[in-house]
Each structure stands twice: as structure tokens, then as C-alpha cells.
């Protein structure tokens, strides 16, 4: 049986390997910063996408709902109100993910901070997809409202 020679260069990690190991070890202390950065990026992207699509759709949609027949006049209004509610909810969820809960109290000891960080990273990981789904639903409702104004039956 041979005993490994720990003094040889082959058994020691290189400077690059040690640097990568140090970065991986430090990463546990930056998880919250990384998660918040991702949430801010999603929030900004969702807000920009919602604004762009809502603006284009509303500008291109029929301006006068009175030309729609009967109850069809209410359909685009209801869809736009629902879309606004979904988009507002998406924005609030994305803001919560990006900036945390207002007034959150964190104990100033290492264990409490560690536990809070883990919970917050897990919460952010759940909030980002929820914000995306709410935003997509709101945008779909805006688009549906435009389609109804374009294709709905016209009053005679």
C-alpha cells in the first residue's frame, strides 16, 4: 500500500482551485444579495413588459366601446379592470421579493441572521415565479380586452 505524498504538487490544490473554493464558501453570505438582485431584475422586466404591451394594446384597440353590441360593451371594461388588478398584484409581489417585508425585524446574532437569510431566499424563490404568473395573466387579460374590441359584435 502506498502512502500519498502530501508534499508533492499533484496532491495540493492549485491557487485557482483554492480561489474557487473560497468564492464558493463566501457565496453562502451573499445568497440574499443575489436573490434580491434577481428579484429586482424580474420586477423591472415585468414592469417594462406590462407597460409596453398595455400601451400598445390600448393604443391599437377600438377607442369607442359603445359600438359593441349589448353586453359586449362591458366585456373589455371588466377585462381591463381585472388586468389592472393582476398587474398591480404582480408589481406588489415583485417589490416584496426585491425589497423584503416592510418593518421586518432581524435579530442581530449570527444564527438568527442565518436562519432569516435562508427563509428570505426561499421566499424570494417562490415570489418571483408568482409575480411572473400574475403579470402574464394581467397581460393576457389586456390582450383579450383588445381582441374583444377588435372582433366583438358591432351594434346595428
C-alpha positions as CSV (number, residue, x, y, z in Angstrom):
1,X,0.0,0.0,0.0
2,X,1.4,3.4,-1.0
3,X,1.0,6.4,1.2
4,X,0.2,9.6,-0.8
5,X,2.9,12.2,-0.7
6,X,1.1,15.4,0.5
7,X,4.1,17.5,-0.2
8,X,4.0,16.8,-3.9
9,X,2.5,19.5,-6.2
10,X,0.0,17.0,-7.6
11,X,-1.9,16.4,-4.3
12,X,-2.2,20.2,-3.4
13,X,-4.9,22.3,-4.9
14,X,-3.7,25.0,-7.2
15,X,-4.1,28.7,-6.4
16,X,-7.0,28.8,-8.9
17,X,-8.7,25.8,-7.2
18,X,-8.2,27.5,-3.8
19,X,-9.7,30.7,-5.1
20,X,-12.8,28.9,-6.5
21,X,-13.2,27.1,-3.1
22,X,-13.0,30.4,-1.3
23,X,-15.6,32.0,-3.6
24,X,-17.9,29.1,-3.1
25,X,-17.5,29.4,0.7
26,X,-18.2,33.1,0.6
27,X,-21.3,32.6,-1.6
28,X,-23.3,31.5,1.4
29,X,-23.0,35.0,2.8
30,X,-24.2,36.6,-0.4
31,X,-27.3,34.5,-1.2
32,X,-29.7,37.2,-0.1
33,X,-28.0,39.8,-2.2
34,X,-28.0,37.5,-5.2
35,X,-31.7,36.7,-4.7
36,X,-32.7,40.3,-4.2
37,X,-30.8,41.2,-7.4
38,X,-32.7,38.6,-9.3
39,X,-36.0,39.8,-7.9
40,X,-35.2,43.4,-8.9
41,X,-34.3,42.3,-12.4
42,X,-37.6,40.4,-12.7
43,X,-39.6,43.3,-11.2
44,X,-38.1,45.7,-13.7
45,X,-38.6,43.3,-16.6
46,X,-42.2,42.5,-15.7
47,X,-43.0,46.2,-15.3
48,X,-41.4,47.1,-18.6
49,X,-43.2,44.3,-20.4
50,X,-46.5,45.1,-18.8
51,X,-46.2,48.8,-19.7
52,X,-45.2,48.1,-23.2
53,X,-47.9,45.6,-24.0
54,X,-50.6,47.5,-22.2
55,X,-49.7,50.7,-24.0
56,X,-49.5,49.1,-27.4
57,X,-52.7,47.2,-26.9
58,X,-54.7,50.2,-25.6
59,X,-53.5,52.4,-28.3
60,X,-54.4,49.9,-31.0
61,X,-57.7,48.8,-29.5
62,X,-61.1,50.3,-30.5
63,X,-61.5,53.6,-28.8
64,X,-65.2,53.5,-28.5
65,X,-66.8,50.6,-26.7
66,X,-70.3,52.0,-27.4
67,X,-70.0,50.5,-30.9
68,X,-70.1,47.0,-29.4
69,X,-73.4,45.2,-29.2
70,X,-75.3,44.9,-25.9
71,X,-73.4,43.3,-23.0
72,X,-70.3,43.1,-25.2
73,X,-69.6,46.7,-24.1
74,X,-68.9,45.6,-20.6
75,X,-66.5,42.7,-21.5
76,X,-63.5,44.9,-22.4
77,X,-64.1,47.1,-19.3
78,X,-64.2,44.0,-17.0
79,X,-61.1,42.5,-18.6
80,X,-59.2,45.8,-18.3
81,X,-60.2,46.1,-14.6
82,X,-59.1,42.5,-13.9
83,X,-55.9,43.1,-15.9
84,X,-55.1,46.1,-13.8
85,X,-55.7,44.1,-10.6
86,X,-53.4,41.3,-11.7
87,X,-50.7,43.7,-12.9
88,X,-50.9,45.6,-9.6
89,X,-50.6,42.4,-7.7
90,X,-47.7,41.3,-9.8
91,X,-45.9,44.6,-9.1
92,X,-46.5,44.4,-5.4
93,X,-45.3,40.8,-5.2
94,X,-42.2,41.7,-7.2
95,X,-41.5,44.7,-5.0
96,X,-41.9,42.4,-1.9
97,X,-39.4,40.0,-3.4
98,X,-36.9,42.7,-4.3
99,X,-37.1,44.7,-1.1
100,X,-38.4,42.5,1.6
101,X,-41.3,42.9,4.0
102,X,-41.7,46.4,5.4
103,X,-40.8,46.6,9.1
104,X,-39.2,43.1,9.2
105,X,-37.2,42.7,12.4
106,X,-34.0,40.7,12.3
107,X,-32.2,39.7,15.5
108,X,-28.6,40.8,15.5
109,X,-27.0,37.5,16.1
110,X,-25.4,35.1,13.6
111,X,-27.8,32.2,14.0
112,X,-30.9,34.4,13.7
113,X,-29.4,36.2,10.7
114,X,-28.5,32.9,9.0
115,X,-32.0,31.5,9.6
116,X,-33.7,34.6,8.4
117,X,-31.5,34.7,5.3
118,X,-32.4,31.1,4.4
119,X,-36.1,31.8,4.8
120,X,-35.9,35.0,2.8
121,X,-34.0,33.4,-0.1
122,X,-36.7,30.6,-0.1
123,X,-39.5,33.2,0.0
124,X,-37.9,35.2,-2.9
125,X,-37.6,32.0,-4.9
126,X,-41.4,31.5,-4.6
127,X,-42.3,35.1,-5.1
128,X,-40.5,35.7,-8.4
129,X,-42.5,32.9,-10.3
130,X,-45.7,34.1,-8.7
131,X,-45.1,37.7,-9.9
132,X,-44.3,36.4,-13.4
133,X,-47.6,34.4,-13.4
134,X,-49.6,37.3,-12.2
135,X,-48.0,39.6,-14.8
136,X,-48.6,37.1,-17.6
137,X,-52.2,36.8,-16.6
138,X,-52.7,40.5,-16.5
139,X,-51.1,41.0,-19.9
140,X,-53.3,38.2,-21.3
141,X,-56.4,40.0,-20.0
142,X,-55.3,43.2,-21.6
143,X,-54.7,41.4,-24.9
144,X,-58.1,39.7,-24.5
145,X,-59.8,43.1,-24.0
146,X,-58.2,44.4,-27.2
147,X,-59.3,41.3,-29.1
148,X,-62.9,41.8,-27.9
149,X,-62.9,45.4,-29.0
150,X,-61.5,44.4,-32.4
151,X,-63.6,41.4,-33.0
152,X,-66.7,41.8,-30.9
153,X,-70.2,42.1,-32.5
154,X,-71.0,45.6,-33.5
155,X,-74.3,47.2,-32.6
156,X,-76.6,47.7,-35.5
